[in-house]
Amino acid sequence: MNMPLSHKVKFDEMDWVEVGDGMRFKRFQQGDLQLRLVEWDKAMVHPSWCLKGHIGYVLDGVVEIDIAGTVSLYAAGDVFILPEGEEHKHRPKVLSEKMRFFAVEKVS
């Protein structure tokens, strides 16, 4: 049975998924795309490189993202575009107490 497309996503009505280590998120998935509202705090440590692709809009806070050896800062209003794959491997480090962003990602 085909599910109807949703044209409105209400993050305020969703529960947080607590991942631990300073990370939690709310997720909406439709087809092969997902939308996430993500919150990290300073305790969040990304010990290994992430190879997944992400497009994110920073809502608040400051994060430093090491993208294959090049480090850039992102703050409220900034957008990051991280293609998938080894050549775009990335690892974040939160510099503010908390950092929140909205992400669009392909579901693998």
Secondary structure, DSSP 8 states (H G I E B T S, - for coil): ----------GGGS--EEEETTEEEEEEEETTEEEEEEEEETT----S-B-S-EEEEEEESEEEEEETTEEEEEETT-EEEE-SSGGG-EEEEE-SSEEEEEEEEE--
